[in-house]
Amino acid sequence: MKLSTKGRYAVMAMSDIALNSDGKPVSLASIAERQHISQEYLEQLFGKLRKSGLVTSVRGPGGGYLLARPVDEIVVSDIVLAADEPLTVTRCQDGDAVSGCINGDKCVTHELWAALGRQIYGFLAAITLGDVVGKRNLALEASIRRAKAHPAQSQPANVTARV
């Protein structure tokens, strides 16, 4: 799976706001300059991010965008999905082989790629914008959150924990 520029740029821009806001709106021009992303492209992305409730806009001189929630309440998967970035790795158009794999049937590797897509989504859903801007160990943070959410699934059944 290759994450296109939509999802990556949306995460980069939201991270830029988190780092540079200081409670004041951040202009798209300043984000564009720092992140080397075209301002026109950012305008398209921010329309989607605003509609998804991830950012709020402030009009007028000194206007720009603010995060709509604290950084630790915004998960990366929400940003990527708001940018209209699909998180599927199957070749099926709808992700479940109803209309796209092989004449509407699942290909032999469909479940493998579908499972990988779920893992990618799970990883991105366990990482907050705060983790990203705080430069935390993203894999460790995701593992800790998954273990807290699903304690029985935190380690393989055939592994004995040592204390």
MIDREN-188112 format. One line per 4 residues: number of its first residue (from 1); their letters; for each residue x, y, z of N, C-alpha, C, O. Coordinates in Angstrom, 1 decimal, m for minus. Layout:
NUM) A) X:Y:Z:X:Y:Z:X:Y:Z:X:Y:Z ~ ... $
//
This chain:
1) MKLS) 0.8:m1.2:0.0:0.0:0.0:0.0:0.9:1.2:0.0:1.9:1.3:0.7 ~ 0.5:2.2:m0.8:1.2:3.5:m0.8:0.3:4.5:m0.4:m0.8:4.7:m1.0 ~ 0.6:5.2:0.7:m0.2:6.3:1.1:0.1:7.5:0.2:1.2:7.9:0.1 ~ m0.9:8.1:m0.4:m0.7:9.2:m1.3:m0.4:10.5:m0.6:m0.4:10.5:0.7 $
5) TKGR) m0.2:11.5:m1.3:0.1:12.8:m0.7:m1.1:13.4:0.1:m0.8:14.1:1.1 ~ m2.3:13.0:m0.2:m3.4:13.6:0.6:m3.3:13.3:2.0:m3.3:14.2:2.9 ~ m3.1:12.0:2.4:m3.0:11.6:3.8:m1.8:12.1:4.4:m1.8:12.6:5.5 ~ m0.6:12.0:3.7:0.6:12.4:4.3:0.6:13.9:4.5:1.1:14.4:5.6 $
9) YAVM) 0.2:14.7:3.5:0.2:16.1:3.7:m0.8:16.6:4.7:m0.5:17.6:5.4 ~ m1.9:16.0:4.9:m2.9:16.3:5.9:m2.2:16.1:7.3:m2.4:17.0:8.1 ~ m1.5:15.0:7.5:m0.9:14.8:8.8:0.2:15.8:9.0:0.4:16.3:10.1 ~ 1.0:16.1:8.0:2.1:17.1:8.1:1.5:18.4:8.5:2.1:19.1:9.3 $
13) AMSD) 0.5:18.8:7.8:m0.1:20.2:8.0:m0.7:20.3:9.4:m0.6:21.3:10.1 ~ m1.4:19.2:9.9:m2.0:19.2:11.2:m0.9:19.3:12.3:m1.0:19.9:13.3 ~ 0.2:18.6:12.0:1.3:18.6:12.9:2.0:20.0:13.0:2.4:20.4:14.0 ~ 2.0:20.6:11.8:2.6:22.0:11.8:1.7:22.9:12.6:2.3:23.7:13.3 $
17) IALN) 0.4:22.8:12.5:m0.4:23.6:13.4:m0.2:23.4:14.8:m0.1:24.3:15.7 ~ m0.1:22.1:15.2:0.1:21.7:16.6:1.4:22.3:17.1:1.5:22.7:18.3 ~ 2.4:22.4:16.3:3.7:22.9:16.7:3.9:24.4:16.7:4.7:25.0:17.4 ~ 3.1:25.0:15.8:3.3:26.5:15.6:2.1:27.4:16.0:2.2:28.6:15.7 $
21) SDGK) 1.1:26.8:16.6:m0.1:27.6:16.9:0.1:28.5:18.1:m0.2:29.7:17.9 ~ 0.5:28.0:19.2:0.6:28.8:20.4:m0.8:29.5:20.7:m0.8:30.6:21.2 ~ m1.9:28.8:20.4:m3.2:29.3:20.6:m3.7:30.3:19.6:m4.8:30.8:19.7 ~ m2.9:30.6:18.6:m3.2:31.6:17.5:m3.4:30.8:16.2:m2.8:29.8:16.0 $
25) PVSL) m4.3:31.3:15.4:m4.5:30.7:14.1:m3.2:30.6:13.3:m2.4:31.5:13.3 ~ m3.0:29.5:12.5:m1.9:29.4:11.6:m2.4:29.5:10.2:m3.3:28.8:9.8 ~ m1.7:30.3:9.4:m2.2:30.5:8.0:m1.7:29.4:7.1:m0.6:28.8:7.4 ~ m2.5:29.2:6.1:m2.0:28.1:5.1:m0.8:28.5:4.4:0.0:27.7:4.0 $
29) ASIA) m0.6:29.8:4.2:0.7:30.3:3.6:1.9:29.9:4.4:2.9:29.5:3.8 ~ 1.8:30.1:5.7:2.9:29.7:6.6:3.2:28.2:6.6:4.3:27.7:6.6 ~ 2.1:27.4:6.6:2.2:26.0:6.6:2.8:25.6:5.2:3.8:24.8:5.2 ~ 2.3:26.1:4.2:2.9:25.8:2.8:4.4:26.1:2.7:5.1:25.3:2.2 $
33) ERQH) 4.8:27.2:3.3:6.2:27.6:3.3:7.1:26.6:4.1:8.1:26.1:3.6 ~ 6.6:26.3:5.3:7.4:25.4:6.2:7.4:24.0:5.7:8.5:23.3:5.7 ~ 6.3:23.5:5.1:6.2:22.1:4.7:6.5:21.8:3.3:6.5:20.7:2.8 ~ 6.7:22.9:2.5:6.9:22.8:1.0:5.7:22.1:0.4:5.9:21.1:m0.4 $
37) ISQE) 4.5:22.5:0.7:3.3:22.0:0.1:2.6:23.2:m0.6:2.6:24.3:0.0 ~ 2.0:23.0:m1.7:1.4:24.1:m2.4:0.2:24.6:m1.6:m0.6:23.8:m1.0 ~ 0.0:25.9:m1.5:m1.1:26.5:m0.7:m2.4:26.1:m1.3:m3.4:25.9:m0.6 ~ m2.5:26.0:m2.6:m3.8:25.6:m3.3:m4.2:24.1:m2.8:m5.3:23.8:m2.6 $
41) YLEQ) m3.2:23.3:m2.8:m3.4:21.9:m2.3:m3.9:21.9:m0.9:m4.8:21.1:m0.5 ~ m3.3:22.7:0.0:m3.7:22.8:1.4:m5.1:23.3:1.5:m5.8:22.8:2.4 ~ m5.5:24.2:0.7:m6.8:24.8:0.7:m7.9:23.7:0.5:m8.9:23.6:1.2 ~ m7.6:22.8:m0.5:m8.5:21.6:m0.7:m8.5:20.7:0.5:m9.6:20.3:0.9 $
45) LFGK) m7.3:20.4:1.0:m7.3:19.5:2.2:m8.0:20.1:3.4:m8.7:19.4:4.1 ~ m7.8:21.4:3.7:m8.3:22.0:4.9:m9.9:22.1:4.8:m10.5:22.2:5.8 ~ m10.4:22.2:3.6:m11.8:22.2:3.5:m12.4:20.8:4.0:m13.4:20.8:4.7 ~ m11.7:19.8:3.7:m12.1:18.4:4.2:m11.8:18.3:5.7:m12.7:17.7:6.4 $
49) LRKS) m10.7:18.8:6.1:m10.4:18.7:7.6:m11.4:19.5:8.4:m11.7:19.0:9.5 ~ m11.8:20.6:7.9:m12.8:21.5:8.6:m14.1:20.8:8.7:m14.8:20.7:9.7 ~ m14.6:20.2:7.5:m15.8:19.5:7.5:m15.9:18.3:8.4:m16.9:17.9:8.9 ~ m14.7:17.7:8.6:m14.6:16.5:9.5:m14.4:16.9:11.0:m14.4:16.1:11.8 $
53) GLVT) m14.4:18.2:11.2:m14.3:18.7:12.6:m12.9:18.6:13.3:m12.8:18.5:14.5 ~ m11.9:18.5:12.4:m10.5:18.4:13.0:m9.9:19.7:13.2:m9.0:19.9:14.0 ~ m10.3:20.7:12.4:m9.8:22.1:12.5:m10.9:23.1:12.4:m12.0:22.8:12.0 ~ m10.7:24.2:13.0:m11.6:25.3:12.9:m10.9:26.5:12.1:m9.7:26.6:12.2 $
57) SVRG) m11.6:27.3:11.4:m11.0:28.4:10.7:m11.4:29.7:11.3:m12.4:29.9:11.9 ~ m10.4:30.6:11.2:m10.6:32.0:11.7:m10.4:32.9:10.5:m9.3:32.9:9.9 ~ m11.4:33.7:10.2:m11.3:34.7:9.1:m10.6:36.0:9.5:m10.5:36.3:10.7 ~ m10.2:36.7:8.5:m9.7:38.1:8.7:m8.2:38.1:8.8:m7.5:37.1:8.8 $
61) PGGG) m7.7:39.3:9.1:m6.3:39.5:9.3:m5.8:38.7:10.5:m6.5:38.7:11.5 ~ m4.8:38.0:10.4:m4.3:37.2:11.4:m5.1:35.9:11.5:m4.9:35.1:12.5 ~ m5.9:35.6:10.5:m6.7:34.4:10.5:m5.9:33.2:10.1:m4.7:33.3:9.7 ~ m6.6:32.1:10.1:m5.9:30.8:9.7:m6.7:29.7:10.3:m7.9:29.7:10.3 $
65) YLLA) m6.0:28.7:10.7:m6.6:27.5:11.3:m6.1:27.1:12.6:m4.9:27.3:12.9 ~ m7.0:26.5:13.4:m6.6:26.0:14.7:m7.1:24.6:14.8:m8.0:24.2:14.1 ~ m6.5:23.8:15.6:m6.9:22.4:15.9:m8.3:22.5:16.6:m8.4:23.3:17.5 ~ m9.2:21.7:16.3:m10.5:21.7:16.9:m10.5:21.0:18.2:m11.4:21.2:19.1 $
69) RPVD) m9.5:20.1:18.5:m9.5:19.3:19.7:m8.0:19.3:20.2:m7.1:19.6:19.4 ~ m7.7:18.9:21.4:m6.4:18.8:21.9:m5.6:17.7:21.1:m6.2:16.7:20.6 ~ m4.3:17.8:20.9:m3.5:16.9:20.1:m3.7:15.5:20.5:m3.6:14.6:19.7 ~ m3.9:15.2:21.8:m4.0:13.8:22.3:m5.3:13.3:22.0:m5.6:12.1:22.4 $
73) EIVV) m6.3:14.0:21.5:m7.6:13.5:21.1:m7.8:13.4:19.6:m8.9:13.0:19.2 ~ m6.8:13.7:18.9:m6.9:13.6:17.4:m6.0:12.4:17.0:m4.8:12.4:17.2 ~ m6.6:11.4:16.4:m5.9:10.2:16.0:m5.5:10.3:14.5:m6.3:10.9:13.7 ~ m4.4:9.8:14.1:m3.9:9.9:12.7:m4.9:9.3:11.7:m5.0:9.8:10.6 $
77) SDIV) m5.5:8.2:12.1:m6.4:7.6:11.1:m7.6:8.6:10.8:m8.0:8.6:9.6 ~ m8.0:9.4:11.7:m9.1:10.3:11.4:m8.6:11.4:10.4:m9.4:11.8:9.6 ~ m7.4:11.8:10.6:m6.8:12.8:9.6:m6.7:12.2:8.2:m7.2:12.8:7.3 ~ m6.2:11.0:8.1:m6.0:10.4:6.8:m7.4:10.1:6.2:m7.5:10.4:5.0 $
81) LAAD) m8.3:9.6:6.9:m9.7:9.4:6.4:m10.4:10.6:6.0:m11.1:10.7:5.0 ~ m10.2:11.7:6.8:m10.8:13.0:6.4:m10.3:13.5:5.1:m11.0:14.3:4.4 ~ m9.0:13.2:4.8:m8.4:13.7:3.5:m8.9:12.8:2.4:m8.3:13.0:1.3 ~ m9.8:11.9:2.6:m10.3:11.0:1.6:m9.3:10.0:1.1:m9.2:9.7:m0.1 $
85) EPLT) m8.4:9.6:2.0:m7.4:8.7:1.7:m7.9:7.3:2.1:m8.1:7.0:3.3 ~ m8.1:6.4:1.2:m8.6:5.0:1.6:m7.5:4.3:2.2:m6.3:4.4:1.9 ~ m7.8:3.4:3.2:m6.9:2.6:3.9:m7.0:1.2:3.6:m7.1:0.3:4.4 ~ m7.1:0.9:2.3:m7.3:m0.5:1.9:m6.0:m0.9:1.1:m5.4:m0.1:0.4 $
89) VTRC) m5.7:m2.2:1.2:m4.6:m2.7:0.4:m5.0:m3.8:m0.6:m4.2:m4.3:m1.3 ~ m6.3:m4.1:m0.6:m6.8:m5.1:m1.5:m7.0:m4.4:m2.9:m7.1:m3.2:m2.9 ~ m7.1:m5.2:m3.9:m7.4:m4.6:m5.2:m8.8:m4.4:m5.5:m9.3:m3.8:m6.5 ~ m9.7:m4.8:m4.5:m11.1:m4.7:m4.6:m11.5:m3.2:m4.5:m10.9:m2.5:m3.7 $
93) QDGD) m12.4:m2.8:m5.3:m12.8:m1.4:m5.3:m13.5:m1.0:m4.0:m13.3:0.1:m3.5 ~ m14.2:m1.9:m3.4:m15.0:m1.6:m2.2:m14.3:m2.3:m1.0:m14.9:m2.2:0.1 ~ m13.2:m3.0:m1.2:m12.5:m3.6:0.0:m13.0:m5.0:0.4:m12.4:m5.6:1.2 ~ m14.2:m5.4:m0.1:m14.7:m6.7:0.4:m15.1:m7.7:m0.8:m15.8:m8.6:m0.6 $
97) AVSG) m14.5:m7.4:m2.0:m14.7:m8.3:m3.1:m16.1:m8.4:m3.6:m16.4:m9.3:m4.4 ~ m17.0:m7.5:m3.3:m18.3:m7.5:m3.8:m18.3:m7.1:m5.3:m19.1:m7.7:m6.1 ~ m17.5:m6.2:m5.6:m17.5:m5.7:m7.0:m16.2:m5.6:m7.7:m16.1:m5.1:m8.8 ~ m15.1:m6.1:m7.0:m13.9:m5.8:m7.7:m12.8:m6.8:m7.7:m11.9:m6.7:m8.6 $
101) CING) m12.7:m7.8:m6.9:m11.5:m8.7:m6.9:m11.5:m9.5:m8.3:m10.8:m9.0:m9.2 ~ m12.1:m10.6:m8.4:m12.1:m11.4:m9.6:m13.6:m11.7:m9.9:m14.1:m12.7:m9.3 ~ m14.2:m11.0:m10.8:m15.6:m11.2:m11.1:m16.5:m11.3:m9.9:m17.4:m12.1:m9.9 ~ m16.2:m10.5:m8.9:m17.1:m10.4:m7.7:m16.7:m11.5:m6.7:m17.3:m11.4:m5.6 $
105) DKCV) m15.7:m12.3:m7.0:m15.3:m13.3:m6.0:m14.0:m12.9:m5.4:m13.2:m12.1:m6.0 ~ m13.7:m13.4:m4.2:m12.4:m13.0:m3.5:m11.3:m13.8:m4.2:m11.4:m15.0:m4.5 ~ m10.2:m13.1:m4.4:m9.0:m13.8:m4.9:m8.4:m14.6:m3.7:m8.8:m14.4:m2.6 ~ m7.5:m15.4:m4.0:m6.9:m16.3:m3.0:m6.1:m15.6:m1.9:m6.1:m16.1:m0.8 $
109) THEL) m5.6:m14.4:m2.2:m4.9:m13.7:m1.2:m5.7:m12.5:m0.6:m5.1:m11.7:0.1 ~ m7.0:m12.5:m0.9:m7.8:m11.4:m0.4:m7.7:m11.2:1.1:m7.5:m10.1:1.6 ~ m7.9:m12.3:1.8:m7.9:m12.2:3.3:m6.6:m11.7:3.9:m6.5:m11.0:4.9 ~ m5.5:m12.1:3.2:m4.1:m11.6:3.6:m4.1:m10.1:3.5:m3.7:m9.4:4.5 $
113) WAAL) m4.4:m9.5:2.4:m4.3:m8.1:2.2:m5.4:m7.3:3.0:m5.1:m6.2:3.5 ~ m6.6:m7.9:3.2:m7.6:m7.3:4.0:m7.1:m7.2:5.5:m7.3:m6.2:6.1 ~ m6.4:m8.3:6.0:m5.9:m8.3:7.3:m4.8:m7.2:7.5:m4.7:m6.6:8.5 ~ m4.0:m7.1:6.5:m2.9:m6.1:6.5:m3.5:m4.7:6.6:m3.1:m3.8:7.3 $
117) GRQI) m4.6:m4.4:5.8:m5.3:m3.2:5.8:m5.8:m2.9:7.2:m5.8:m1.7:7.7 ~ m6.4:m3.9:7.9:m6.9:m3.7:9.2:m5.8:m3.4:10.2:m5.9:m2.6:11.1 ~ m4.6:m4.0:10.0:m3.5:m3.7:10.9:m3.0:m2.3:10.7:m2.7:m1.6:11.7 ~ m2.9:m1.8:9.5:m2.5:m0.5:9.2:m3.5:0.5:9.8:m3.1:1.5:10.5 $
121) YGFL) m4.8:0.3:9.6:m5.8:1.2:10.2:m5.6:1.1:11.7:m5.7:2.2:12.4 ~ m5.5:0.0:12.3:m5.3:m0.1:13.8:m4.2:0.6:14.3:m4.2:1.3:15.4 ~ m3.0:0.6:13.6:m1.8:1.3:14.0:m2.1:2.8:13.9:m1.8:3.5:14.9 ~ m2.7:3.3:12.8:m2.9:4.7:12.7:m4.0:5.2:13.7:m4.0:6.4:14.1 $
125) AAIT) m4.9:4.3:14.0:m6.0:4.7:15.0:m5.4:4.7:16.4:m6.1:5.3:17.3 ~ m4.3:4.1:16.6:m3.7:4.1:18.0:m2.6:5.2:18.2:m2.1:5.3:19.3 ~ m2.4:6.0:17.1:m1.4:7.0:17.2:m2.1:8.4:17.2:m2.9:8.7:16.3 ~ m1.8:9.2:18.2:m2.4:10.5:18.2:m1.5:11.6:17.6:m0.3:11.3:17.4 $
129) LGDV) m2.1:12.7:17.3:m1.2:13.8:16.8:m0.2:14.2:17.8:0.9:14.7:17.5 ~ m0.6:14.1:19.1:0.3:14.4:20.2:1.5:13.5:20.2:2.7:13.9:20.5 ~ 1.3:12.2:19.8:2.4:11.2:19.7:3.4:11.7:18.6:4.6:11.6:18.8 ~ 2.8:12.1:17.5:3.6:12.5:16.3:4.4:13.8:16.7:5.7:13.8:16.5 $
133) VGKR) 3.8:14.8:17.2:4.5:16.1:17.4:5.4:15.9:18.7:6.4:16.7:18.8 ~ 5.1:15.0:19.6:6.0:14.8:20.7:7.1:13.9:20.4:8.0:13.6:21.3 ~ 7.2:13.4:19.1:8.3:12.5:18.7:8.4:11.3:19.6:9.5:10.8:19.8 ~ 7.2:10.8:20.0:7.2:9.6:20.8:7.5:8.3:19.9:7.4:8.4:18.7 $
137) NLAL) 7.8:7.2:20.6:8.0:6.0:19.8:6.7:5.5:19.4:5.9:4.9:20.2 ~ 6.3:5.7:18.1:5.0:5.5:17.6:4.6:4.0:17.8:3.4:3.7:18.1 ~ 5.5:3.1:17.5:5.1:1.7:17.6:4.8:1.3:19.0:3.9:0.5:19.3 ~ 5.6:1.8:19.9:5.4:1.5:21.3:4.1:2.1:21.8:3.3:1.4:22.5 $
141) EASI) 3.8:3.4:21.5:2.6:4.0:21.9:1.4:3.2:21.4:0.4:3.0:22.1 ~ 1.4:2.8:20.1:0.3:2.1:19.5:0.1:0.7:20.3:m1.0:0.3:20.6 ~ 1.2:0.1:20.6:1.1:m1.2:21.3:0.5:m1.1:22.7:m0.3:m1.9:23.1 ~ 1.0:0.0:23.4:0.4:0.2:24.7:m1.1:0.5:24.7:m1.8:0.0:25.5 $
145) RRAK) m1.5:1.3:23.7:m2.9:1.6:23.6:m3.7:0.4:23.2:m4.8:0.2:23.8 ~ m3.2:m0.4:22.3:m4.0:m1.6:21.9:m4.0:m2.6:23.1:m5.1:m3.2:23.3 ~ m3.0:m2.7:23.9:m3.0:m3.6:25.1:m3.9:m3.1:26.1:m4.6:m4.0:26.7 ~ m4.0:m1.8:26.3:m5.0:m1.3:27.3:m6.4:m1.5:26.8:m7.3:m1.8:27.6 $
149) AHPA) m6.7:m1.4:25.5:m8.0:m1.5:25.0:m8.4:m3.0:24.9:m9.6:m3.3:25.1 ~ m7.5:m3.9:24.7:m7.8:m5.3:24.5:m6.8:m6.1:25.2:m5.9:m6.7:24.6 ~ m6.8:m6.2:26.6:m5.8:m6.9:27.4:m5.6:m8.3:27.0:m4.5:m8.8:27.0 ~ m6.7:m9.0:26.6:m6.6:m10.4:26.3:m5.8:m10.7:25.0:m5.3:m11.7:24.8 $
153) QSQP) m5.8:m9.7:24.1:m5.1:m9.8:22.8:m3.7:m9.2:22.8:m3.1:m9.1:21.8 ~ m3.2:m8.8:24.0:m1.9:m8.1:24.0:m0.7:m9.0:23.8:0.3:m8.5:23.4 ~ m0.9:m10.3:24.0:0.2:m11.1:23.7:m0.3:m12.5:23.2:m1.4:m12.9:23.5 ~ 0.5:m13.2:22.4:0.1:m14.5:21.8:m0.3:m15.4:22.9:0.3:m15.4:24.0 $
157) ANVT) m1.2:m16.3:22.7:m1.7:m17.3:23.7:m0.6:m18.2:24.1:m0.6:m18.7:25.3 ~ 0.4:m18.5:23.2:1.4:m19.5:23.6:2.6:m18.9:24.2:3.7:m19.5:24.3 ~ 2.6:m17.6:24.7:3.7:m16.9:25.3:3.3:m16.7:26.8:2.2:m16.2:27.1 ~ 4.2:m17.1:27.7:4.0:m16.9:29.1:4.7:m15.6:29.5:5.9:m15.4:29.3 $
161) ARV) 4.0:m14.7:30.2:4.6:m13.5:30.6:5.5:m13.8:31.8:5.1:m14.6:32.7 ~ 6.6:m13.1:31.9:7.5:m13.2:33.0:7.5:m11.9:33.8:7.6:m10.9:33.2 ~ 7.5:m12.0:35.1:7.4:m10.8:35.9:8.7:m10.7:36.7:8.9:m9.7:37.4 $
//
